[in-house]
């Protein structure tokens, strides 16, 4: 008879969680060992408990450091350095554009809050005033719609209450 399907979610009970961790950790270490022996694979396995305790397995007689160095060389060797530099340059250009956009938005926000407006010219102040007026109209319109919706809801509730009590 097989086991049922295990729901993958955090085990809330601390003791049960610790017991499950210990059992599954040991099973994982055993599987890593079996894979290394059966398939002659070089395996490095690190597990940190939630308390920060380290559990490790390395199939290589030369040790964990040599295996990690081999991994580092292998994973970085597949990256084309020219492509990486081009990608980095593109990301930096995107960063500069976003940084500039953020500065413009922060400057605009300060003006809308009434800060740093002493040095503004008449045209800039008039434009800011139009912007604030448009925002205020939008806010008042939204507020009026919300109040009308609330009034409509209350009217409906009163109507239902009156007709429910009459019958």
TAGIZI-V519344 format. One line per field, one symbol per residue. phi: phi as a letter, one per 40 degrees, with the letter a starting at -180 (. if undefined). psi: psi as a letter, one per 30 degrees, with the letter a starting at -180 (. if undefined). burial: # if it has 16 or more other ideal C-beta (glycine too) atoms within 10 Angstrom, else .. Layout:
phi=???
psi=???
burial=???
This chain:
phi=.cccccccaccccccdccccdcccccccccccccccccbfccbbbbbbcccgccbaabcccchccccccccdccccccccccccccccccccccdccccccccccccccccccgcfbcccccccccccccccccccccccccccccccccccccccccdcccccccc
psi=klllkkkjlkjekeeeeeeeeeeeeeeeeeeeeeeeeeghkjkkkkkklffgkkklkkfkffleeeeeeeeeeeefffkjeeeeeeeeeeeeeeeeeeeeeeeeeeeeeeeffglhfegkleeeeeeeeeeeeeeeeeeeeeeeeeeeeeeeeeeeeeeeeefefe.
burial=....................#..........#...#......###...........###.......#...........................................#................#.......................................
